[in-house]
Amino acid sequence: MIRITLVSALLACAIVAPAFAASSAAGSAASCVGSMASSHTTSGGDNSQQNKVVLQAKDDAASFVASDGRIRGSRLEAALHYLREQNLQARVASDMQLAQAITAY
């Protein structure tokens, strides 16, 4: 659960930050990192299915990002499907935004 919360926070940062001017984007990113850290410390650990799906997709997500979307691994596909099924913000995000959030986590 905690990892989905963190991925959601990263996703929110990825969606919101481009809307700001360059000078305020740095502040927005710092704010997002702060909110992710506080959710991480207050939520506690959980080795649920959500954590497993996202963690297993990290390598596939990195390949997807590095190849500019040309390499789509099965674990990334499963994580994208799962995240969109579980999270409203993920439903409106692009595959690249979600992959970057998974990779950054």
C-alpha positions in Angstrom: 0.0 0.0 0.0 2.8 2.4 0.9 4.5 1.9 -2.5 1.2 2.7 -4.3 0.9 5.8 -2.2 4.5 6.9 -3.1 4.0 6.1 -6.8 0.7 8.2 -6.6 2.6 11.1 -5.1 5.3 10.8 -7.7 2.6 10.7 -10.4 0.9 13.8 -8.9 4.3 15.6 -9.1 4.8 14.5 -12.7 1.3 15.7 -13.7 1.3 19.0 -11.8 4.9 20.2 -12.3 4.7 20.9 -16.0 1.8 23.3 -15.4 4.1 25.6 -13.3 6.7 28.1 -14.6 10.3 26.9 -14.4 11.0 28.8 -11.2 8.0 27.3 -9.4 8.5 23.8 -10.7 11.5 23.3 -8.4 9.4 24.3 -5.4 6.6 22.0 -6.6 9.0 19.1 -6.9 10.4 19.7 -3.5 6.9 19.8 -2.1 6.1 16.5 -3.7 9.2 14.9 -2.3 8.2 16.1 1.1 4.7 14.7 0.8 6.1 11.4 -0.4 8.5 11.2 2.6 5.8 12.0 5.1 3.4 9.3 3.6 6.3 6.8 3.7 7.0 7.4 7.4 3.4 7.5 8.5 2.0 4.6 6.5 4.2 1.9 7.9 5.4 -1.2 5.9 3.2 -3.4 3.9 4.2 -6.3 1.6 0.9 -6.4 -0.2 0.2 -7.3 -3.8 0.5 -3.6 -4.7 4.1 -3.5 -3.5 5.0 -6.6 -5.3 3.5 -5.5 -8.7 5.3 -2.2 -8.6 8.6 -3.5 -7.4 8.7 -6.2 -10.0 8.1 -3.6 -12.7 11.1 -1.4 -11.9 13.5 -2.9 -14.4 10.8 -3.0 -17.1 9.9 0.6 -16.3 13.6 1.6 -16.6 13.9 -0.1 -20.0 10.7 1.6 -21.1 11.9 5.1 -20.1 15.4 4.5 -21.5 14.0 3.4 -24.9 11.6 6.3 -25.1 8.7 3.9 -24.9 9.8 1.3 -27.4 10.5 -1.5 -24.9 7.4 -2.7 -23.1 8.0 -5.5 -20.7 5.2 -7.7 -19.3 5.8 -6.7 -15.7 5.5 -3.0 -16.6 2.3 -3.7 -18.5 0.9 -5.5 -15.4 1.9 -2.6 -13.1 0.4 0.0 -15.4 -2.9 -2.0 -15.5 -2.9 -2.5 -11.8 -2.1 1.1 -11.0 -4.8 2.4 -13.2 -7.3 -0.1 -11.7 -6.4 1.1 -8.2 -5.8 4.8 -8.6 -7.7 7.7 -10.3 -4.6 9.8 -10.9 -3.0 6.8 -12.7 -5.9 6.6 -15.1 -5.2 10.0 -16.5 -1.4 9.6 -16.6 0.5 8.5 -19.7 2.5 5.3 -19.7 5.7 7.3 -19.7 4.7 9.3 -16.6 3.8 6.1 -14.7 7.0 4.3 -15.8 9.0 7.3 -14.6 7.3 7.3 -11.3 7.9 3.5 -10.9 11.6 3.9 -11.9 12.0 6.8 -9.5 10.7 4.8 -6.6 
